[in-house]
Amino acid sequence: MLTRIVIVGAVLVLASALGLWWRSRNGSYTPVRGAVRESAAGGATGPARGGDDDHRLTAAQIGRPLGGRATFVQLSSEVCAPCRRTHAVLAELAAELPGVTHVDLDVEQHLDLVRRFRVLRTPTVLLADADGVVVGRTSGAMTRAQAHAALESCPDGVRGR
């Protein structure tokens, strides 16, 4: 009986720790490695892993012009509640900041982007600079503060154009 209680207690502690870790990762911005970003932007001598175009988005691919400073490309699904919250945050931010654009794409209709950027959950938000080079990404619900932090942590080309 005591063994069962210890096992149940250990499972609860492990599940709680995993849940807290998962929650802390929601919406956190992860910049793309510098060598990949430079290669995609044409600044490195060698090609990026998989080719330069693997880390670049075009207006044709997302169905709208890129922002003059930055573009948030949100990959969402229809039944995703965090996707709706993230959409509202990013749409409001894009309306307030000049040169920042927000594009919301359905993962079912853009499987090529899902595969290319290895999207494992929705929402996933790709942050692209004015040239379409993806400079970072987030997964999970994103707050306004996290979106601002993502813009601020981007290269100078994203902040200052």
Backbone bond lengths (Angstrom), bond angles and torsions (degrees), N, CA, C in turn:
res aa  C-N    CA-C-N  psi(-1)  N-CA   C-N-CA  omega(-1)  CA-C   N-CA-C  phi
1 M - - - 1.443 - - 1.537 111.18 -
2 L 1.327 116.17 -43.81 1.455 120.62 179.54 1.533 111.09 -63.01
3 T 1.332 116.73 -36.11 1.466 121.14 178.83 1.526 110.72 -62.52
4 R 1.332 116.37 -41.90 1.464 120.66 179.05 1.537 111.16 -62.94
5 I 1.309 116.02 -42.06 1.467 119.93 -179.97 1.528 110.18 -64.24
6 V 1.317 117.08 -41.54 1.464 121.06 177.99 1.524 110.49 -63.91
7 I 1.328 117.31 -42.94 1.476 120.84 179.70 1.527 110.51 -63.78
8 V 1.329 116.70 -46.06 1.472 120.30 178.96 1.528 110.15 -61.94
9 G 1.326 117.23 -43.39 1.462 120.81 177.88 1.522 112.09 -61.33
10 A 1.337 117.07 -42.80 1.464 120.99 178.89 1.520 111.31 -64.33
11 V 1.327 116.88 -40.53 1.473 120.55 178.54 1.522 110.22 -64.21
12 L 1.339 116.95 -42.20 1.469 120.00 178.72 1.525 111.92 -63.60
13 V 1.325 117.55 -42.61 1.460 121.13 178.37 1.522 110.29 -63.58
14 L 1.333 116.93 -45.00 1.469 120.90 179.33 1.528 111.40 -62.95
15 A 1.341 116.83 -44.07 1.465 120.70 179.48 1.530 111.15 -64.14
16 S 1.323 116.45 -39.92 1.473 119.80 178.21 1.521 111.46 -64.94
17 A 1.326 116.72 -43.56 1.463 120.38 178.47 1.520 110.90 -62.54
18 L 1.329 116.65 -43.39 1.461 120.39 178.58 1.528 111.18 -63.48
19 G 1.336 116.79 -41.32 1.468 120.40 178.25 1.516 112.72 -63.54
20 L 1.321 117.52 -41.38 1.465 120.72 177.88 1.519 111.44 -65.75
21 W 1.334 116.36 -40.95 1.472 119.95 177.04 1.518 110.00 -62.07
22 W 1.335 117.91 -46.04 1.463 122.77 -179.19 1.530 109.94 -60.40
23 R 1.314 116.31 -43.91 1.461 120.67 -179.70 1.528 111.63 -63.62
24 S 1.334 116.62 -38.38 1.465 119.72 -179.59 1.522 111.96 -68.20
25 R 1.314 117.67 -24.77 1.464 121.40 -179.68 1.527 112.46 -82.37
26 N 1.327 119.53 -18.12 1.460 122.55 -178.37 1.517 110.97 -58.78
27 G 1.309 115.96 122.88 1.452 121.60 175.38 1.508 115.58 74.78
28 S 1.320 118.15 2.29 1.470 118.46 -179.21 1.526 109.75 -76.59
29 Y 1.298 114.92 136.30 1.460 123.23 -175.38 1.522 110.84 -82.56
30 T 1.328 115.41 133.27 1.459 121.47 176.68 1.527 107.91 -121.65
31 P 1.337 118.23 113.04 1.474 119.05 178.65 1.525 110.85 -70.62
32 V 1.311 115.34 150.55 1.462 121.65 174.76 1.519 107.96 -73.95
33 R 1.314 117.05 142.95 1.465 121.01 179.36 1.530 110.34 -52.79
34 G 1.323 115.78 141.40 1.467 122.38 -176.48 1.512 113.87 -57.47
35 A 1.337 118.93 -41.29 1.465 121.54 -178.43 1.526 110.89 -65.31
36 V 1.324 116.63 -38.88 1.463 120.24 178.73 1.520 109.54 -67.03
37 R 1.338 116.44 -43.99 1.465 121.18 -179.33 1.526 110.85 -62.97
38 E 1.338 117.49 -44.46 1.467 120.86 -179.93 1.521 111.38 -64.54
39 S 1.320 116.49 -40.14 1.454 120.17 179.87 1.524 110.98 -64.62
40 A 1.326 116.28 -43.76 1.459 120.11 179.70 1.518 111.14 -65.84
41 A 1.340 116.40 -31.51 1.461 120.96 179.59 1.526 111.79 -83.78
42 G 1.340 116.78 -6.93 1.454 119.97 179.66 1.503 113.63 90.72
43 G 1.364 118.12 11.81 1.455 120.97 -176.30 1.514 114.57 -92.85
44 A 1.319 119.14 -12.99 1.461 121.41 -178.11 1.512 110.33 -103.74
45 T 1.322 116.42 159.83 1.451 120.07 -177.91 1.515 112.44 -78.89
46 G 1.320 118.05 -32.39 1.464 120.75 -178.50 1.508 110.94 -102.73
47 P 1.337 116.67 161.61 1.459 119.22 179.86 1.520 111.45 -74.85
48 A 1.315 115.53 154.45 1.458 120.18 174.70 1.520 108.57 -68.54
49 R 1.322 115.29 157.60 1.453 119.17 177.94 1.518 108.43 -56.33
50 G 1.323 117.18 121.62 1.442 121.45 -179.99 1.515 113.70 85.95
51 G 1.309 119.68 -1.59 1.455 122.16 178.24 1.512 112.17 107.67
52 D 1.327 115.80 153.57 1.457 121.93 -176.83 1.521 112.62 -61.32
53 D 1.324 117.16 -38.80 1.455 120.47 -175.05 1.525 113.49 -73.09
54 D 1.333 118.15 -9.39 1.465 120.77 179.12 1.521 111.74 -66.50
55 H 1.313 118.61 -22.02 1.466 121.71 -176.25 1.526 111.85 -117.19
56 R 1.309 116.27 22.79 1.463 121.29 -178.99 1.532 108.99 -128.53
57 L 1.318 115.73 139.62 1.456 122.18 175.68 1.525 109.04 -112.20
58 T 1.314 116.04 147.32 1.459 120.79 176.79 1.524 109.35 -116.99
59 A 1.322 115.55 162.37 1.458 120.50 177.89 1.527 110.44 -60.49
60 A 1.322 117.83 -35.39 1.466 121.05 179.25 1.528 111.42 -65.12
61 Q 1.323 117.20 -36.70 1.465 120.41 -178.75 1.522 112.56 -70.85
62 I 1.326 117.17 -33.64 1.466 119.40 -176.96 1.532 112.69 -101.66
63 G 1.321 117.27 -6.73 1.461 120.67 175.10 1.513 115.79 79.89
64 R 1.320 117.94 10.01 1.471 122.85 178.00 1.509 108.82 -150.87
65 P 1.333 117.83 157.65 1.463 119.39 175.63 1.529 111.09 -65.15
66 L 1.315 115.04 148.70 1.463 120.74 176.32 1.526 109.53 -71.58
67 G 1.326 116.59 152.41 1.462 121.05 176.93 1.515 110.55 -70.59
68 G 1.307 117.35 151.72 1.456 122.30 179.04 1.520 113.28 -67.91
69 R 1.328 117.35 -24.37 1.473 122.26 176.61 1.520 111.31 -111.03
70 A 1.335 116.82 -48.94 1.463 120.91 -176.19 1.525 109.77 -160.13
71 T 1.326 115.47 157.51 1.457 121.86 176.70 1.519 108.91 -132.84
72 F 1.333 115.60 124.42 1.461 121.27 171.13 1.525 107.02 -89.88
73 V 1.320 117.32 116.01 1.459 121.76 176.80 1.522 106.70 -105.62
74 Q 1.325 115.22 108.29 1.462 121.18 -177.20 1.516 109.36 -97.70
75 L 1.329 116.49 124.63 1.457 122.60 176.29 1.521 107.17 -102.63
76 S 1.339 116.09 114.29 1.459 122.32 -171.17 1.517 111.27 -127.83
77 S 1.319 114.73 167.73 1.459 120.74 171.89 1.528 108.75 -123.26
78 E 1.303 115.58 159.82 1.454 121.03 -173.71 1.529 113.27 -65.32
79 V 1.310 117.89 -32.72 1.463 121.68 -174.03 1.523 112.79 -100.70
80 C 1.308 117.71 25.76 1.459 122.65 -172.73 1.528 109.68 -106.50
81 A 1.335 117.38 110.52 1.473 120.98 178.43 1.527 112.45 -67.04
82 P 1.351 120.40 -42.86 1.464 119.39 177.11 1.532 112.44 -62.26
83 C 1.327 116.63 -25.87 1.472 119.83 178.49 1.527 110.67 -64.73
84 R 1.316 116.87 -40.39 1.473 120.37 179.98 1.530 111.11 -66.24
85 R 1.327 116.72 -41.25 1.472 119.82 177.70 1.523 110.67 -64.43
86 T 1.322 116.47 -44.70 1.466 120.69 -179.90 1.523 110.28 -63.72
87 H 1.339 117.10 -40.72 1.463 120.98 178.07 1.531 110.65 -58.11
88 A 1.330 116.73 -45.73 1.465 120.29 -179.04 1.534 110.89 -62.46
89 V 1.320 117.33 -42.66 1.472 121.69 -179.93 1.527 110.45 -62.87
90 L 1.326 116.63 -49.56 1.468 120.15 -175.31 1.525 112.43 -72.05
91 A 1.327 117.73 -35.88 1.467 120.23 178.00 1.528 110.29 -64.45
92 E 1.321 116.89 -41.74 1.467 121.35 178.07 1.529 110.74 -64.72
93 L 1.308 116.71 -43.97 1.465 120.98 179.80 1.530 110.95 -63.19
94 A 1.324 116.74 -43.60 1.465 120.56 179.40 1.524 111.72 -64.28
95 A 1.319 116.87 -33.81 1.469 120.33 178.16 1.525 111.66 -69.64
96 E 1.329 116.98 -28.79 1.462 120.99 -177.43 1.524 113.90 -87.14
97 L 1.319 117.08 -32.58 1.469 120.63 -173.75 1.525 111.28 -101.67
98 P 1.321 118.09 122.49 1.460 119.99 178.60 1.528 110.80 -65.90
99 G 1.321 115.05 138.10 1.455 120.82 177.20 1.516 114.88 83.52
100 V 1.336 117.11 -0.98 1.464 120.78 178.04 1.523 108.05 -105.50
101 T 1.334 115.33 129.31 1.461 121.81 -178.42 1.513 109.30 -119.48
102 H 1.331 115.70 148.74 1.471 121.90 174.93 1.525 108.22 -124.24
103 V 1.333 115.58 128.59 1.461 121.75 177.71 1.524 107.14 -126.35
104 D 1.329 116.51 126.29 1.463 121.86 179.13 1.524 108.18 -106.85
105 L 1.331 116.83 119.27 1.461 122.12 -177.84 1.523 110.28 -116.04
106 D 1.323 116.31 140.03 1.461 122.11 176.90 1.527 108.73 -80.33
107 V 1.331 116.62 128.16 1.465 119.91 -177.01 1.520 111.96 -61.97
108 E 1.330 117.82 -32.47 1.469 120.35 -179.39 1.525 111.79 -66.37
109 Q 1.309 117.68 -29.29 1.455 121.50 -178.79 1.525 112.80 -93.92
110 H 1.325 117.77 -6.54 1.468 121.82 -177.76 1.527 110.93 -132.31
111 L 1.315 115.40 50.98 1.465 120.59 -178.39 1.525 112.34 -62.32
112 D 1.334 117.12 -27.68 1.467 119.64 177.54 1.535 110.77 -62.35
113 L 1.337 117.12 -42.29 1.467 120.73 177.94 1.525 111.20 -70.82
114 V 1.325 116.53 -36.91 1.467 120.84 178.58 1.528 109.91 -59.87
115 R 1.321 116.25 -45.31 1.464 120.03 179.50 1.531 111.50 -69.54
116 R 1.306 115.67 -44.77 1.465 120.34 -176.03 1.518 112.67 -62.40
117 F 1.340 116.66 -39.36 1.461 120.68 -177.94 1.530 112.34 -101.34
118 R 1.304 116.14 10.51 1.479 122.69 175.80 1.537 111.52 50.76
119 V 1.309 115.40 55.17 1.460 121.31 178.73 1.526 108.37 -77.26
120 L 1.329 116.46 120.87 1.459 121.94 -178.44 1.527 113.11 -108.22
121 R 1.334 117.00 -16.34 1.459 120.32 178.80 1.516 109.64 -151.80
122 T 1.322 114.23 161.66 1.457 119.65 177.95 1.520 108.35 -117.31
123 P 1.319 117.10 147.19 1.453 125.59 -6.27 1.529 111.53 -78.37
124 T 1.308 114.67 145.19 1.462 121.62 166.71 1.519 105.70 -116.33
125 V 1.318 116.61 129.53 1.461 121.60 -178.90 1.524 108.15 -115.37
126 L 1.334 115.50 123.42 1.463 122.06 174.85 1.520 107.15 -97.86
127 L 1.314 117.20 134.78 1.463 121.32 176.49 1.511 108.31 -107.19
128 A 1.328 115.71 117.42 1.461 121.53 -178.78 1.522 109.66 -111.92
129 D 1.340 115.80 146.61 1.462 119.58 177.32 1.525 109.35 -81.20
130 A 1.318 116.81 -173.83 1.464 121.25 -176.33 1.524 112.72 -63.14
131 D 1.329 117.50 -23.84 1.461 121.29 178.78 1.518 112.93 -90.53
132 G 1.341 117.44 -0.42 1.452 121.28 179.46 1.519 114.44 89.81
133 V 1.333 117.40 2.76 1.468 120.81 178.79 1.523 108.22 -76.03
134 V 1.323 116.27 124.72 1.460 121.00 179.17 1.526 108.17 -73.73
135 V 1.331 115.44 117.21 1.461 121.10 -176.07 1.523 112.67 -102.95
136 G 1.340 117.42 -11.27 1.447 120.51 178.93 1.508 111.40 -175.51
137 R 1.344 114.76 175.20 1.458 120.15 -178.83 1.519 110.58 -154.93
138 T 1.331 115.00 159.67 1.456 122.29 172.93 1.526 108.05 -133.83
139 S 1.313 115.47 158.64 1.462 121.62 173.32 1.511 108.01 -132.02
140 G 1.308 116.12 140.74 1.453 120.67 -179.99 1.510 111.54 92.26
141 A 1.325 114.71 176.71 1.459 121.22 -178.64 1.521 110.28 -58.13
142 M 1.314 115.41 139.30 1.460 121.37 -176.20 1.528 109.25 -119.98
143 T 1.319 116.18 132.30 1.459 120.55 177.08 1.528 109.60 -91.90
144 R 1.314 115.68 168.45 1.463 121.03 177.85 1.532 110.79 -61.34
145 A 1.326 116.86 -41.18 1.471 120.89 179.21 1.527 110.77 -63.60
146 Q 1.324 117.27 -39.70 1.466 120.43 178.76 1.531 110.87 -67.23
147 A 1.327 117.02 -37.38 1.464 120.21 178.41 1.528 110.72 -66.09
148 H 1.336 116.96 -42.84 1.469 120.63 176.29 1.522 110.94 -62.13
149 A 1.327 116.64 -43.04 1.465 120.86 179.49 1.524 110.60 -62.31
150 A 1.316 117.23 -38.34 1.463 120.60 178.02 1.526 110.38 -62.61
151 L 1.330 117.19 -44.83 1.465 120.63 178.10 1.526 111.23 -63.05
152 E 1.312 116.97 -41.53 1.461 120.91 -178.74 1.523 113.05 -69.03
153 S 1.316 117.43 -29.97 1.465 119.69 -178.03 1.525 112.88 -86.76
154 C 1.318 115.95 0.29 1.461 120.26 179.38 1.527 110.51 -76.42
155 P 1.331 115.75 165.58 1.463 120.21 177.15 1.539 110.94 -59.99
156 D 1.319 115.82 161.75 1.459 121.80 -177.67 1.522 112.72 -54.03
157 G 1.326 117.72 -33.43 1.452 121.16 -179.51 1.497 113.02 -61.08
158 V 1.339 118.42 -29.11 1.451 121.26 -179.84 1.517 110.46 -80.71
159 R 1.314 117.88 -40.85 1.465 120.71 -176.21 1.512 112.92 -76.16
160 G 1.317 117.65 -39.81 1.448 118.89 -165.89 1.495 118.62 -101.92
161 R 1.294 119.79 6.08 1.479 118.29 -176.96 1.477 113.56 -77.01
